[in-house]
Amino acid sequence: MAWTHLRQVWLVRTVAQTKDGGEKVIEDRYFVTHLPMNRLTSAQVLELVRRHWAVENDCVRTVDVHRVEDSGLWCRKGNGLMVCSLLVRP
């Protein structure tokens, strides 16, 4: 696969402090983008990542996990998933 448009890969590492004062890596997440280098500051990159996960955690998780929406037949045919997501959004 040729990703000729890929310009950056961001690593966002979640680290927790241990009781003895050390650090423990909890999770590594990677994000890819076509944005040119130095377009965003490090703080802006983290803000963008946080906003992405806010959308995922606020409403998408409710629909996907609690309502088991993605596994229903109505969501797997044609535009079903898009229609269902539009119907449940405020």
N, CA, C and O atoms as CSV, one atom per row, in Angstrom:
chain,resi,resn,atom,element,x,y,z
A,1,MET,N,N,0.846,-1.173,0.000
A,1,MET,CA,C,0.000,0.000,0.000
A,1,MET,C,C,0.895,1.241,0.000
A,1,MET,O,O,1.763,1.386,0.862
A,2,ALA,N,N,0.687,2.108,-0.942
A,2,ALA,CA,C,1.468,3.348,-1.037
A,2,ALA,C,C,0.683,4.495,-0.402
A,2,ALA,O,O,-0.410,4.840,-0.851
A,3,TRP,N,N,1.243,5.064,0.621
A,3,TRP,CA,C,0.610,6.199,1.292
A,3,TRP,C,C,1.388,7.457,0.912
A,3,TRP,O,O,2.078,8.039,1.749
A,4,THR,N,N,1.281,7.861,-0.303
A,4,THR,CA,C,2.065,8.995,-0.787
A,4,THR,C,C,1.644,10.312,-0.124
A,4,THR,O,O,2.428,11.259,-0.078
A,5,HIS,N,N,0.422,10.374,0.383
A,5,HIS,CA,C,-0.071,11.596,1.029
A,5,HIS,C,C,0.339,11.688,2.506
A,5,HIS,O,O,0.187,12.748,3.114
A,6,LEU,N,N,0.853,10.603,3.091
A,6,LEU,CA,C,1.224,10.577,4.499
A,6,LEU,C,C,2.438,11.467,4.752
A,6,LEU,O,O,3.474,11.332,4.100
A,7,ARG,N,N,2.288,12.379,5.711
A,7,ARG,CA,C,3.396,13.280,6.036
A,7,ARG,C,C,3.867,13.141,7.473
A,7,ARG,O,O,5.033,13.397,7.770
A,8,GLN,N,N,2.964,12.733,8.376
A,8,GLN,CA,C,3.346,12.624,9.782
A,8,GLN,C,C,2.662,11.423,10.421
A,8,GLN,O,O,1.565,11.024,10.030
A,9,VAL,N,N,3.337,10.864,11.408
A,9,VAL,CA,C,2.741,9.856,12.288
A,9,VAL,C,C,2.971,10.364,13.699
A,9,VAL,O,O,4.103,10.642,14.096
A,10,TRP,N,N,1.884,10.482,14.453
A,10,TRP,CA,C,1.988,10.963,15.830
A,10,TRP,C,C,1.849,9.786,16.776
A,10,TRP,O,O,0.971,8.942,16.598
A,11,LEU,N,N,2.701,9.725,17.771
A,11,LEU,CA,C,2.590,8.743,18.843
A,11,LEU,C,C,2.094,9.479,20.077
A,11,LEU,O,O,2.722,10.435,20.532
A,12,VAL,N,N,0.970,9.034,20.614
A,12,VAL,CA,C,0.456,9.586,21.865
A,12,VAL,C,C,0.554,8.470,22.891
A,12,VAL,O,O,-0.125,7.449,22.782
A,13,ARG,N,N,1.398,8.673,23.878
A,13,ARG,CA,C,1.661,7.653,24.893
A,13,ARG,C,C,1.016,8.070,26.205
A,13,ARG,O,O,1.237,9.178,26.695
A,14,THR,N,N,0.221,7.176,26.766
A,14,THR,CA,C,-0.386,7.390,28.072
A,14,THR,C,C,0.518,6.738,29.105
A,14,THR,O,O,0.808,5.544,29.034
A,15,VAL,N,N,0.959,7.546,30.072
A,15,VAL,CA,C,1.889,7.080,31.093
A,15,VAL,C,C,1.276,7.342,32.463
A,15,VAL,O,O,0.705,8.404,32.708
A,16,ALA,N,N,1.403,6.359,33.351
A,16,ALA,CA,C,0.918,6.509,34.723
A,16,ALA,C,C,2.110,6.458,35.671
A,16,ALA,O,O,3.106,5.779,35.419
A,17,GLN,N,N,1.977,7.186,36.753
A,17,GLN,CA,C,3.033,7.170,37.760
A,17,GLN,C,C,2.777,6.020,38.722
A,17,GLN,O,O,1.653,5.834,39.188
A,18,THR,N,N,3.819,5.248,39.019
A,18,THR,CA,C,3.690,4.133,39.946
A,18,THR,C,C,3.852,4.626,41.382
A,18,THR,O,O,4.269,5.759,41.619
A,19,LYS,N,N,3.518,3.764,42.327
A,19,LYS,CA,C,3.603,4.148,43.739
A,19,LYS,C,C,5.025,4.482,44.177
A,19,LYS,O,O,5.229,5.299,45.076
A,20,ASP,N,N,6.007,3.847,43.539
A,20,ASP,CA,C,7.397,4.103,43.920
A,20,ASP,C,C,8.009,5.293,43.181
A,20,ASP,O,O,9.215,5.522,43.275
A,21,GLY,N,N,7.184,6.059,42.440
A,21,GLY,CA,C,7.654,7.255,41.754
A,21,GLY,C,C,8.112,7.029,40.332
A,21,GLY,O,O,8.492,7.975,39.642
A,22,GLY,N,N,8.079,5.793,39.888
A,22,GLY,CA,C,8.464,5.505,38.516
A,22,GLY,C,C,7.301,5.748,37.560
A,22,GLY,O,O,6.255,6.267,37.948
A,23,GLU,N,N,7.504,5.367,36.318
A,23,GLU,CA,C,6.465,5.525,35.303
A,23,GLU,C,C,6.172,4.194,34.637
A,23,GLU,O,O,7.055,3.352,34.479
A,24,LYS,N,N,4.917,4.020,34.250
A,24,LYS,CA,C,4.488,2.805,33.572
A,24,LYS,C,C,3.687,3.210,32.335
A,24,LYS,O,O,2.736,3.985,32.431
A,25,VAL,N,N,4.077,2.683,31.176
A,25,VAL,CA,C,3.348,2.982,29.937
A,25,VAL,C,C,2.049,2.192,29.949
A,25,VAL,O,O,2.052,0.967,30.070
A,26,ILE,N,N,0.945,2.906,29.823
A,26,ILE,CA,C,-0.375,2.285,29.829
A,26,ILE,C,C,-0.811,1.931,28.416
A,26,ILE,O,O,-1.341,0.847,28.171
A,27,GLU,N,N,-0.582,2.863,27.482
A,27,GLU,CA,C,-1.080,2.656,26.126
A,27,GLU,C,C,-0.309,3.541,25.142
A,27,GLU,O,O,0.064,4.669,25.464
A,28,ASP,N,N,-0.079,3.012,23.946
A,28,ASP,CA,C,0.469,3.785,22.840
A,28,ASP,C,C,-0.582,3.843,21.747
A,28,ASP,O,O,-1.139,2.816,21.359
A,29,ARG,N,N,-0.855,5.043,21.249
A,29,ARG,CA,C,-1.796,5.212,20.134
A,29,ARG,C,C,-1.094,6.003,19.039
A,29,ARG,O,O,-0.354,6.949,19.306
A,30,TYR,N,N,-1.344,5.593,17.807
A,30,TYR,CA,C,-0.725,6.246,16.661
A,30,TYR,C,C,-1.783,6.937,15.822
A,30,TYR,O,O,-2.879,6.412,15.626
A,31,PHE,N,N,-1.446,8.111,15.331
A,31,PHE,CA,C,-2.327,8.878,14.469
A,31,PHE,C,C,-1.540,9.262,13.227
A,31,PHE,O,O,-0.369,9.631,13.324
A,32,VAL,N,N,-2.163,9.180,12.070
A,32,VAL,CA,C,-1.506,9.537,10.815
A,32,VAL,C,C,-2.211,10.746,10.215
A,32,VAL,O,O,-3.417,10.927,10.382
A,33,THR,N,N,-1.444,11.563,9.518
A,33,THR,CA,C,-2.011,12.766,8.932
A,33,THR,C,C,-1.236,13.179,7.684
A,33,THR,O,O,-0.086,12.789,7.481
A,34,HIS,N,N,-1.892,13.965,6.875
A,34,HIS,CA,C,-1.241,14.541,5.699
A,34,HIS,C,C,-0.827,15.985,5.950
A,34,HIS,O,O,-0.340,16.649,5.035
A,35,LEU,N,N,-1.010,16.487,7.169
A,35,LEU,CA,C,-0.612,17.861,7.495
A,35,LEU,C,C,0.896,18.024,7.367
A,35,LEU,O,O,1.651,17.130,7.749
A,36,PRO,N,N,1.339,19.159,6.835
A,36,PRO,CA,C,2.784,19.395,6.737
A,36,PRO,C,C,3.419,19.533,8.124
A,36,PRO,O,O,2.752,19.901,9.090
A,37,MET,N,N,4.702,19.234,8.204
A,37,MET,CA,C,5.433,19.374,9.467
A,37,MET,C,C,5.332,20.815,9.961
A,37,MET,O,O,5.289,21.758,9.170
A,38,ASN,N,N,5.295,20.964,11.267
A,38,ASN,CA,C,5.254,22.266,11.945
A,38,ASN,C,C,3.971,23.047,11.684
A,38,ASN,O,O,3.901,24.235,11.998
A,39,ARG,N,N,2.966,22.407,11.120
A,39,ARG,CA,C,1.670,23.083,10.936
A,39,ARG,C,C,0.983,23.277,12.281
A,39,ARG,O,O,0.340,24.299,12.521
A,40,LEU,N,N,1.125,22.281,13.159
A,40,LEU,CA,C,0.547,22.349,14.496
A,40,LEU,C,C,1.648,22.250,15.537
A,40,LEU,O,O,2.659,21.579,15.329
A,41,THR,N,N,1.442,22.920,16.651
A,41,THR,CA,C,2.362,22.766,17.780
A,41,THR,C,C,2.031,21.457,18.492
A,41,THR,O,O,0.992,20.852,18.225
A,42,SER,N,N,2.892,21.021,19.383
A,42,SER,CA,C,2.631,19.799,20.158
A,42,SER,C,C,1.340,19.934,20.960
A,42,SER,O,O,0.567,18.981,21.056
A,43,ALA,N,N,1.107,21.096,21.528
A,43,ALA,CA,C,-0.115,21.328,22.299
A,43,ALA,C,C,-1.350,21.218,21.404
A,43,ALA,O,O,-2.371,20.677,21.829
A,44,GLN,N,N,-1.273,21.716,20.190
A,44,GLN,CA,C,-2.398,21.632,19.255
A,44,GLN,C,C,-2.650,20.192,18.822
A,44,GLN,O,O,-3.800,19.784,18.657
A,45,VAL,N,N,-1.582,19.423,18.636
A,45,VAL,CA,C,-1.739,18.009,18.281
A,45,VAL,C,C,-2.488,17.279,19.390
A,45,VAL,O,O,-3.426,16.532,19.114
A,46,LEU,N,N,-2.084,17.487,20.644
A,46,LEU,CA,C,-2.765,16.826,21.759
A,46,LEU,C,C,-4.215,17.282,21.879
A,46,LEU,O,O,-5.090,16.476,22.193
A,47,GLU,N,N,-4.475,18.543,21.637
A,47,GLU,CA,C,-5.854,19.046,21.663
A,47,GLU,C,C,-6.697,18.365,20.591
A,47,GLU,O,O,-7.840,17.989,20.848
A,48,LEU,N,N,-6.149,18.206,19.413
A,48,LEU,CA,C,-6.839,17.534,18.316
A,48,LEU,C,C,-7.150,16.085,18.678
A,48,LEU,O,O,-8.253,15.602,18.424
A,49,VAL,N,N,-6.184,15.399,19.266
A,49,VAL,CA,C,-6.380,14.008,19.685
A,49,VAL,C,C,-7.451,13.931,20.766
A,49,VAL,O,O,-8.313,13.054,20.716
A,50,ARG,N,N,-7.411,14.823,21.730
A,50,ARG,CA,C,-8.424,14.827,22.799
A,50,ARG,C,C,-9.827,15.072,22.237
A,50,ARG,O,O,-10.791,14.433,22.657
A,51,ARG,N,N,-9.929,15.991,21.296
A,51,ARG,CA,C,-11.244,16.260,20.694
A,51,ARG,C,C,-11.748,15.055,19.901
A,51,ARG,O,O,-12.943,14.759,19.908
A,52,HIS,N,N,-10.837,14.361,19.218
A,52,HIS,CA,C,-11.225,13.147,18.492
A,52,HIS,C,C,-11.820,12.129,19.464
A,52,HIS,O,O,-12.891,11.578,19.209
A,53,TRP,N,N,-11.126,11.881,20.577
A,53,TRP,CA,C,-11.613,10.895,21.532
A,53,TRP,C,C,-12.840,11.383,22.282
A,53,TRP,O,O,-13.635,10.559,22.735
A,54,ALA,N,N,-13.025,12.676,22.431
A,54,ALA,CA,C,-14.239,13.196,23.063
A,54,ALA,C,C,-15.458,12.824,22.228
A,54,ALA,O,O,-16.492,12.436,22.772
A,55,VAL,N,N,-15.339,12.940,20.913
A,55,VAL,CA,C,-16.448,12.546,20.032
A,55,VAL,C,C,-16.701,11.056,20.173
A,55,VAL,O,O,-17.849,10.634,20.310
A,56,GLU,N,N,-15.646,10.256,20.143
A,56,GLU,CA,C,-15.792,8.805,20.270
A,56,GLU,C,C,-16.451,8.437,21.591
A,56,GLU,O,O,-17.363,7.611,21.619
A,57,ASN,N,N,-16.006,9.032,22.672
A,57,ASN,CA,C,-16.472,8.633,23.996
A,57,ASN,C,C,-17.823,9.228,24.363
A,57,ASN,O,O,-18.568,8.616,25.128
A,58,ASP,N,N,-18.159,10.395,23.844
A,58,ASP,CA,C,-19.402,11.050,24.241
A,58,ASP,C,C,-20.639,10.419,23.610
A,58,ASP,O,O,-21.575,10.054,24.322
A,59,CYS,N,N,-20.656,10.288,22.303
A,59,CYS,CA,C,-21.897,9.803,21.691
A,59,CYS,C,C,-21.729,8.505,20.906
A,59,CYS,O,O,-22.642,7.680,20.891
A,60,VAL,N,N,-20.612,8.311,20.271
A,60,VAL,CA,C,-20.445,7.129,19.430
A,60,VAL,C,C,-20.438,5.860,20.269
A,60,VAL,O,O,-21.026,4.851,19.879
A,61,ARG,N,N,-19.780,5.906,21.412
A,61,ARG,CA,C,-19.721,4.718,22.271
A,61,ARG,C,C,-21.110,4.315,22.733
A,61,ARG,O,O,-21.424,3.125,22.786
A,62,THR,N,N,-21.935,5.275,23.064
A,62,THR,CA,C,-23.302,4.976,23.489
A,62,THR,C,C,-24.044,4.209,22.414
A,62,THR,O,O,-24.721,3.221,22.697
A,63,VAL,N,N,-23.915,4.663,21.195
A,63,VAL,CA,C,-24.618,4.020,20.089
A,63,VAL,C,C,-24.025,2.651,19.788
A,63,VAL,O,O,-24.754,1.672,19.632
A,64,ASP,N,N,-22.714,2.588,19.709
A,64,ASP,CA,C,-22.057,1.342,19.320
A,64,ASP,C,C,-22.136,0.258,20.376
A,64,ASP,O,O,-22.484,-0.881,20.065
A,65,VAL,N,N,-21.821,0.589,21.618
A,65,VAL,CA,C,-21.693,-0.413,22.661
A,65,VAL,C,C,-23.021,-0.687,23.359
A,65,VAL,O,O,-23.464,-1.833,23.430
A,66,HIS,N,N,-23.639,0.341,23.863
A,66,HIS,CA,C,-24.831,0.137,24.664
A,66,HIS,C,C,-26.046,-0.311,23.849
A,66,HIS,O,O,-26.850,-1.121,24.311
A,67,ARG,N,N,-26.167,0.216,22.649
A,67,ARG,CA,C,-27.304,-0.158,21.807
A,67,ARG,C,C,-26.968,-1.266,20.819
A,67,ARG,O,O,-27.848,-1.726,20.091
A,68,VAL,N,N,-25.726,-1.699,20.781
A,68,VAL,CA,C,-25.243,-2.746,19.876
A,68,VAL,C,C,-25.705,-2.443,18.452
A,68,VAL,O,O,-26.151,-3.325,17.719
A,69,GLU,N,N,-25.585,-1.190,18.095
A,69,GLU,CA,C,-26.126,-0.740,16.816
A,69,GLU,C,C,-25.376,-1.289,15.609
A,69,GLU,O,O,-25.992,-1.626,14.597
A,70,ASP,N,N,-24.058,-1.381,15.706
A,70,ASP,CA,C,-23.278,-1.790,14.541
A,70,ASP,C,C,-23.522,-3.225,14.105
A,70,ASP,O,O,-23.241,-3.580,12.960
A,71,SER,N,N,-24.037,-4.049,14.995
A,71,SER,CA,C,-24.207,-5.455,14.636
A,71,SER,C,C,-25.604,-5.766,14.101
A,71,SER,O,O,-25.862,-6.897,13.688
A,72,GLY,N,N,-26.494,-4.805,14.100
A,72,GLY,CA,C,-27.853,-5.042,13.603
A,72,GLY,C,C,-27.906,-5.097,12.090
A,72,GLY,O,O,-27.140,-4.410,11.413
A,73,LEU,N,N,-28.801,-5.907,11.557
A,73,LEU,CA,C,-28.950,-6.044,10.113
A,73,LEU,C,C,-29.276,-4.703,9.458
A,73,LEU,O,O,-28.842,-4.430,8.339
A,74,TRP,N,N,-30.045,-3.867,10.161
A,74,TRP,CA,C,-30.433,-2.563,9.620
A,74,TRP,C,C,-29.231,-1.655,9.374
A,74,TRP,O,O,-29.327,-0.704,8.598
A,75,CYS,N,N,-28.120,-1.930,10.015
A,75,CYS,CA,C,-26.930,-1.096,9.852
A,75,CYS,C,C,-25.952,-1.643,8.832
A,75,CYS,O,O,-25.020,-0.942,8.440
A,76,ARG,N,N,-26.137,-2.856,8.401
A,76,ARG,CA,C,-25.167,-3.475,7.505
A,76,ARG,C,C,-25.592,-3.446,6.046
A,76,ARG,O,O,-24.857,-3.945,5.193
A,77,LYS,N,N,-26.727,-2.892,5.735
A,77,LYS,CA,C,-27.195,-2.849,4.353
A,77,LYS,C,C,-27.261,-1.416,3.862
A,77,LYS,O,O,-27.785,-0.537,4.546
A,78,GLY,N,N,-26.733,-1.190,2.689
A,78,GLY,CA,C,-26.819,0.132,2.059
A,78,GLY,C,C,-26.314,1.246,2.956
A,78,GLY,O,O,-25.205,1.178,3.485
A,79,ASN,N,N,-27.135,2.269,3.121
A,79,ASN,CA,C,-26.793,3.429,3.955
A,79,ASN,C,C,-27.345,3.300,5.366
A,79,ASN,O,O,-27.492,4.302,6.067
A,80,GLY,N,N,-27.648,2.087,5.788
A,80,GLY,CA,C,-28.288,1.860,7.085
A,80,GLY,C,C,-27.554,2.459,8.261
A,80,GLY,O,O,-28.172,3.083,9.123
A,81,LEU,N,N,-26.241,2.280,8.313
A,81,LEU,CA,C,-25.475,2.798,9.443
A,81,LEU,C,C,-25.554,4.314,9.508
A,81,LEU,O,O,-25.723,4.878,10.589
A,82,MET,N,N,-25.436,4.974,8.379
A,82,MET,CA,C,-25.509,6.435,8.353
A,82,MET,C,C,-26.907,6.912,8.761
A,82,MET,O,O,-27.040,7.868,9.524
A,83,VAL,N,N,-27.931,6.253,8.260
A,83,VAL,CA,C,-29.307,6.644,8.597
A,83,VAL,C,C,-29.563,6.453,10.085
A,83,VAL,O,O,-30.133,7.334,10.730
A,84,CYS,N,N,-29.150,5.313,10.644
A,84,CYS,CA,C,-29.345,5.069,12.071
A,84,CYS,C,C,-28.602,6.093,12.922
A,84,CYS,O,O,-29.132,6.571,13.925
A,85,SER,N,N,-27.385,6.428,12.526
A,85,SER,CA,C,-26.628,7.398,13.309
A,85,SER,C,C,-27.271,8.779,13.263
A,85,SER,O,O,-27.231,9.507,14.255
A,86,LEU,N,N,-27.855,9.146,12.147
A,86,LEU,CA,C,-28.541,10.443,12.054
A,86,LEU,C,C,-29.817,10.461,12.887
A,86,LEU,O,O,-30.172,11.497,13.450
A,87,LEU,N,N,-30.504,9.341,12.972
A,87,LEU,CA,C,-31.750,9.282,13.726
A,87,LEU,C,C,-31.548,9.387,15.240
A,87,LEU,O,O,-32.413,9.917,15.937
A,88,VAL,N,N,-30.434,8.898,15.753
A,88,VAL,CA,C,-30.231,8.904,17.189
A,88,VAL,C,C,-29.477,10.120,17.697
A,88,VAL,O,O,-29.388,10.317,18.909
A,89,ARG,N,N,-28.938,10.934,16.819
A,89,ARG,CA,C,-28.216,12.134,17.248
A,89,ARG,C,C,-29.201,13.246,17.584
A,89,ARG,O,O,-30.220,13.410,16.914
A,90,PRO,N,N,-28.884,14.010,18.633
A,90,PRO,CA,C,-29.787,15.134,18.989
A,90,PRO,C,C,-29.740,16.244,17.961
A,90,PRO,O,O,-30.432,17.251,18.108
